[in-house]
Amino acid sequence: PVKGADGRRRTDATSMDVVARTMRIISLSVTETLQQAGCQTMIPSQTPVVAQPLWDDGDRTGRPVLVEAELLQEWLQSGAILVLNSVGHGLDGLSYNINADDYALAVAAALQAERLILATNVMGVWGVDRQPIARLTPALANDLIAQGVIAGGMIPKVESALAALAAGVGGIAIIDGHQPNALTIALTAPQQIGTLLAA
């Protein structure tokens, strides 16, 4: 995939069709796995996230500009696990490919979540010593981005996390999702397997 300078993928119209179909397949697969584990699940028929294009050249990569929080709350009242994917709908009637971290953080901010877990393939955010940082404050995060220590695909993760903190999310854990019991540990001691971003 072609990426912009900030690490976000660019999406032309043809690619957008592939993205939408692929996201649907992944959502169905996740739902099936959860149901096999005894969970009640729900794939909403519509996305709760309104998107705006990132660029004005017809590219179909978007950014979240509105989350329909009341709709989310209504779905959550059923007690089911919501399975969402990062395709948003634009006011122009088109679908947009949103960076998954931006999408998740926008939803978390709309719900005023206590904790958001971003499961990745790396053990959190690394510092200048090439070791994971246990706790990352907004000031340190901005310094590391300016120094080029936080780079590539980690930049949109951290920038979105900082925006979510400012919007009222309690904390964002960026963890190595391959670790055994990763999600459970991320709720109680995220520093053991990644980085906790908190004010």
Contacts in CASP RR format, 6 or more apart in sequence:
PFRMAT RR
TARGET T0000
AUTHOR 0000-0000-0000
METHOD contacts of the structure
MODEL  1
PVKGADGRRRTDATSMDVVARTMRIISLSVTETLQQAGCQTMIPSQTPVV
AQPLWDDGDRTGRPVLVEAELLQEWLQSGAILVLNSVGHGLDGLSYNINA
DDYALAVAAALQAERLILATNVMGVWGVDRQPIARLTPALANDLIAQGVI
AGGMIPKVESALAALAAGVGGIAIIDGHQPNALTIALTAPQQIGTLLAA
1 9 0 8 1.000
1 10 0 8 1.000
1 15 0 8 1.000
2 9 0 8 1.000
2 10 0 8 1.000
3 9 0 8 1.000
3 10 0 8 1.000
4 10 0 8 1.000
6 155 0 8 1.000
6 156 0 8 1.000
7 152 0 8 1.000
7 153 0 8 1.000
7 155 0 8 1.000
7 156 0 8 1.000
8 54 0 8 1.000
8 61 0 8 1.000
8 99 0 8 1.000
8 156 0 8 1.000
9 61 0 8 1.000
9 97 0 8 1.000
9 99 0 8 1.000
10 55 0 8 1.000
10 59 0 8 1.000
10 61 0 8 1.000
11 19 0 8 1.000
11 59 0 8 1.000
11 60 0 8 1.000
11 61 0 8 1.000
11 96 0 8 1.000
11 97 0 8 1.000
12 59 0 8 1.000
12 60 0 8 1.000
13 58 0 8 1.000
13 60 0 8 1.000
15 60 0 8 1.000
15 97 0 8 1.000
16 60 0 8 1.000
16 95 0 8 1.000
16 96 0 8 1.000
16 97 0 8 1.000
19 87 0 8 1.000
19 97 0 8 1.000
20 87 0 8 1.000
20 95 0 8 1.000
23 85 0 8 1.000
23 86 0 8 1.000
23 87 0 8 1.000
24 85 0 8 1.000
26 85 0 8 1.000
27 43 0 8 1.000
27 83 0 8 1.000
27 84 0 8 1.000
27 85 0 8 1.000
28 43 0 8 1.000
30 83 0 8 1.000
31 41 0 8 1.000
31 43 0 8 1.000
31 83 0 8 1.000
34 41 0 8 1.000
34 81 0 8 1.000
34 83 0 8 1.000
35 41 0 8 1.000
39 81 0 8 1.000
40 78 0 8 1.000
40 79 0 8 1.000
40 80 0 8 1.000
40 81 0 8 1.000
41 80 0 8 1.000
41 81 0 8 1.000
41 82 0 8 1.000
41 83 0 8 1.000
42 75 0 8 1.000
42 78 0 8 1.000
42 80 0 8 1.000
42 81 0 8 1.000
42 82 0 8 1.000
42 83 0 8 1.000
43 82 0 8 1.000
43 83 0 8 1.000
44 75 0 8 1.000
44 82 0 8 1.000
44 84 0 8 1.000
46 89 0 8 1.000
47 84 0 8 1.000
47 85 0 8 1.000
47 87 0 8 1.000
47 88 0 8 1.000
47 89 0 8 1.000
48 67 0 8 1.000
48 68 0 8 1.000
48 69 0 8 1.000
48 71 0 8 1.000
48 72 0 8 1.000
48 84 0 8 1.000
48 107 0 8 1.000
48 110 0 8 1.000
49 64 0 8 1.000
49 66 0 8 1.000
49 67 0 8 1.000
49 68 0 8 1.000
49 88 0 8 1.000
49 89 0 8 1.000
49 98 0 8 1.000
49 103 0 8 1.000
49 106 0 8 1.000
49 107 0 8 1.000
50 64 0 8 1.000
50 65 0 8 1.000
50 66 0 8 1.000
50 67 0 8 1.000
50 68 0 8 1.000
50 88 0 8 1.000
50 89 0 8 1.000
50 90 0 8 1.000
50 91 0 8 1.000
51 62 0 8 1.000
51 63 0 8 1.000
51 64 0 8 1.000
51 65 0 8 1.000
51 88 0 8 1.000
51 89 0 8 1.000
51 90 0 8 1.000
51 96 0 8 1.000
51 98 0 8 1.000
52 62 0 8 1.000
52 63 0 8 1.000
52 65 0 8 1.000
52 90 0 8 1.000
52 91 0 8 1.000
52 96 0 8 1.000
53 59 0 8 1.000
53 60 0 8 1.000
53 61 0 8 1.000
53 62 0 8 1.000
53 96 0 8 1.000
54 61 0 8 1.000
54 62 0 8 1.000
54 63 0 8 1.000
55 61 0 8 1.000
60 94 0 8 1.000
60 95 0 8 1.000
60 96 0 8 1.000
60 97 0 8 1.000
61 96 0 8 1.000
61 97 0 8 1.000
61 98 0 8 1.000
61 99 0 8 1.000
62 88 0 8 1.000
62 96 0 8 1.000
62 97 0 8 1.000
62 98 0 8 1.000
62 99 0 8 1.000
63 98 0 8 1.000
63 99 0 8 1.000
63 102 0 8 1.000
64 88 0 8 1.000
64 98 0 8 1.000
64 102 0 8 1.000
64 103 0 8 1.000
64 106 0 8 1.000
67 106 0 8 1.000
67 107 0 8 1.000
67 109 0 8 1.000
67 110 0 8 1.000
68 110 0 8 1.000
69 110 0 8 1.000
69 111 0 8 1.000
72 82 0 8 1.000
72 107 0 8 1.000
72 110 0 8 1.000
72 111 0 8 1.000
73 111 0 8 1.000
75 82 0 8 1.000
76 82 0 8 1.000
84 103 0 8 1.000
84 107 0 8 1.000
86 97 0 8 1.000
86 98 0 8 1.000
86 99 0 8 1.000
86 100 0 8 1.000
86 102 0 8 1.000
86 103 0 8 1.000
86 104 0 8 1.000
87 95 0 8 1.000
87 96 0 8 1.000
87 97 0 8 1.000
87 98 0 8 1.000
88 95 0 8 1.000
88 96 0 8 1.000
88 98 0 8 1.000
88 103 0 8 1.000
89 95 0 8 1.000
89 96 0 8 1.000
90 96 0 8 1.000
99 156 0 8 1.000
99 160 0 8 1.000
101 118 0 8 1.000
101 156 0 8 1.000
101 157 0 8 1.000
101 160 0 8 1.000
101 161 0 8 1.000
102 156 0 8 1.000
102 160 0 8 1.000
104 116 0 8 1.000
104 118 0 8 1.000
105 116 0 8 1.000
105 160 0 8 1.000
105 161 0 8 1.000
105 163 0 8 1.000
105 164 0 8 1.000
105 169 0 8 1.000
105 172 0 8 1.000
106 164 0 8 1.000
108 116 0 8 1.000
108 164 0 8 1.000
108 169 0 8 1.000
108 172 0 8 1.000
109 163 0 8 1.000
109 164 0 8 1.000
109 167 0 8 1.000
109 168 0 8 1.000
109 169 0 8 1.000
112 168 0 8 1.000
112 169 0 8 1.000
113 169 0 8 1.000
113 170 0 8 1.000
114 169 0 8 1.000
114 170 0 8 1.000
114 171 0 8 1.000
115 169 0 8 1.000
115 170 0 8 1.000
115 171 0 8 1.000
115 172 0 8 1.000
115 173 0 8 1.000
115 186 0 8 1.000
115 187 0 8 1.000
116 161 0 8 1.000
116 164 0 8 1.000
116 169 0 8 1.000
116 171 0 8 1.000
116 172 0 8 1.000
116 173 0 8 1.000
117 172 0 8 1.000
117 173 0 8 1.000
117 175 0 8 1.000
117 183 0 8 1.000
117 186 0 8 1.000
117 187 0 8 1.000
117 190 0 8 1.000
118 157 0 8 1.000
118 161 0 8 1.000
118 172 0 8 1.000
118 173 0 8 1.000
118 174 0 8 1.000
118 175 0 8 1.000
119 175 0 8 1.000
119 176 0 8 1.000
119 177 0 8 1.000
119 182 0 8 1.000
119 183 0 8 1.000
119 186 0 8 1.000
120 157 0 8 1.000
120 174 0 8 1.000
120 175 0 8 1.000
120 176 0 8 1.000
120 177 0 8 1.000
121 176 0 8 1.000
121 177 0 8 1.000
121 178 0 8 1.000
122 154 0 8 1.000
122 176 0 8 1.000
123 132 0 8 1.000
123 175 0 8 1.000
123 176 0 8 1.000
123 193 0 8 1.000
123 194 0 8 1.000
124 132 0 8 1.000
124 133 0 8 1.000
124 174 0 8 1.000
124 175 0 8 1.000
124 176 0 8 1.000
124 194 0 8 1.000
124 195 0 8 1.000
125 132 0 8 1.000
125 133 0 8 1.000
125 136 0 8 1.000
125 141 0 8 1.000
125 144 0 8 1.000
125 150 0 8 1.000
125 154 0 8 1.000
125 158 0 8 1.000
125 174 0 8 1.000
125 194 0 8 1.000
125 195 0 8 1.000
125 197 0 8 1.000
126 132 0 8 1.000
126 133 0 8 1.000
126 149 0 8 1.000
127 133 0 8 1.000
127 144 0 8 1.000
127 149 0 8 1.000
127 150 0 8 1.000
128 144 0 8 1.000
128 147 0 8 1.000
128 149 0 8 1.000
132 194 0 8 1.000
132 195 0 8 1.000
133 140 0 8 1.000
133 195 0 8 1.000
134 191 0 8 1.000
134 194 0 8 1.000
134 195 0 8 1.000
134 196 0 8 1.000
135 191 0 8 1.000
135 195 0 8 1.000
135 196 0 8 1.000
135 197 0 8 1.000
135 198 0 8 1.000
136 158 0 8 1.000
136 195 0 8 1.000
136 196 0 8 1.000
136 197 0 8 1.000
136 198 0 8 1.000
137 197 0 8 1.000
137 198 0 8 1.000
137 199 0 8 1.000
138 162 0 8 1.000
138 165 0 8 1.000
138 166 0 8 1.000
138 197 0 8 1.000
138 199 0 8 1.000
141 150 0 8 1.000
141 158 0 8 1.000
141 161 0 8 1.000
141 162 0 8 1.000
141 197 0 8 1.000
142 162 0 8 1.000
144 150 0 8 1.000
145 155 0 8 1.000
145 158 0 8 1.000
145 159 0 8 1.000
150 158 0 8 1.000
157 174 0 8 1.000
158 174 0 8 1.000
158 197 0 8 1.000
161 172 0 8 1.000
161 174 0 8 1.000
161 197 0 8 1.000
162 197 0 8 1.000
164 171 0 8 1.000
164 172 0 8 1.000
165 171 0 8 1.000
165 172 0 8 1.000
165 197 0 8 1.000
165 198 0 8 1.000
165 199 0 8 1.000
170 198 0 8 1.000
171 196 0 8 1.000
171 197 0 8 1.000
171 198 0 8 1.000
172 196 0 8 1.000
172 197 0 8 1.000
172 198 0 8 1.000
173 186 0 8 1.000
173 190 0 8 1.000
173 194 0 8 1.000
173 195 0 8 1.000
173 196 0 8 1.000
173 197 0 8 1.000
174 194 0 8 1.000
174 195 0 8 1.000
174 197 0 8 1.000
175 182 0 8 1.000
175 185 0 8 1.000
175 186 0 8 1.000
175 190 0 8 1.000
175 193 0 8 1.000
175 194 0 8 1.000
175 195 0 8 1.000
176 182 0 8 1.000
176 193 0 8 1.000
176 194 0 8 1.000
177 183 0 8 1.000
177 193 0 8 1.000
179 185 0 8 1.000
179 193 0 8 1.000
182 193 0 8 1.000
185 192 0 8 1.000
185 193 0 8 1.000
186 193 0 8 1.000
190 196 0 8 1.000
END
